[in-house]
């Protein structure tokens, strides 16, 4: 045999062994692919077994003989791997099994607004591709698993309206892509972790209706310097900050004025004291400002007149003094709701309020306001609730009442009004 023939034969054997290797490798890969699909299906079947009540029969076609991609609420990718489980508003009752953490390609898990109970499985931390986790509106108990920090692709975490307890895990600060963090209406205790400032993509923060204590962290991390000025609140992209109905205390951080994208600021029903920071006047996009039911003193900052997008202004049940800014209606023409009751405000009701054509609720009860009710209020054709009780108003309100044809609730007690009111 010539050298040329030997070289050809060697090359042929090499190609043969290479093909055999590729065949064996592909066989193992195919077996692994089938195994992963079975793991997805088995995890979902475990969920079905854990559900004790399924009144809408949503899981009736979850049987092994059917393709998992055709099961109710299931979406697969082009490789038939489960990527989405959406079973919201199905009235399901039962527990969430730990096996759900085995669906390794899962990007969306939405079991919201059911009657699920028990704890949130720590195994969810294995879902590295998870982007949306929505378990709100259930009866879940226990703590928030710190293992969720491993879901680094998470964009939305909504656990509100449950019975979760314990503290907010510091580990959540590792979720740098997180845009919406909604933990409201639970039984969470402790402080708001200052490390959450690392979640610089946050646009919605909802921690209201919990038992959170102490101050809002004014310095949530060692912040970067911009032109040698420290910024005390780095989450400047935040659009919604809802911390209402907790037991937070201290002053309202001035640095909140740096949240230039803020549209909703809800701090009501806490124990905040001190003054309303003038810096809040920098929130040019804010539409809802709720600071009621605290212990805030001082006057209403004139800088709030810069918040020209404001629709809902609630400062009631505080210790505010001074007058209502005369140009409130001209500066804030989009106001729909004004709650200023239960303070120590004096002076008169500004005529400019008549310029708030969309106003449907006006409450100034329990203050020291006086004078006549401006005739300009007759222009409030959408007004439904007018509460002016326990002040020192005087004059005839009948012309006003005749023009406010949408009025549904009226409170005028303990004033010095004249004339009669038709029944």
Secondary structure, DSSP 8 states (H G I E B T S, - for coil): --HHHHHHHHHHHHHHHHHHHHHHHHHHHHHHHHHHHHHHHHHHHHHHHHEEEETT-TTTT--TTS-GGGSTTEEE-TTS-EEEEE-TTS-EEEE--GGGGG-TT--EEE--SSEEEE---GGGGG-TT--EEE--SSEE-S---GGGGG-TT--EEE--SS--EE---GGGGG-TT--EEE--SSEEEE---GGGGG-TT--EEE--SSEEEE---S--S---EETTEE-S---TT--EEE--SSEEEE---GGGGG-TT--EEE--SSEEEEE--GGGGG-TT--EEE--SSEEEE---GGGGG-TT--EEE--SSEEEE---TTHHHH-TT--EEE--SSEEEEE--GGGGG-TT--EEE--SSEEEEE--GGGGG-TT--EEE--SSEEEEE-HHHHHH-TT--EEE--SSEEES----
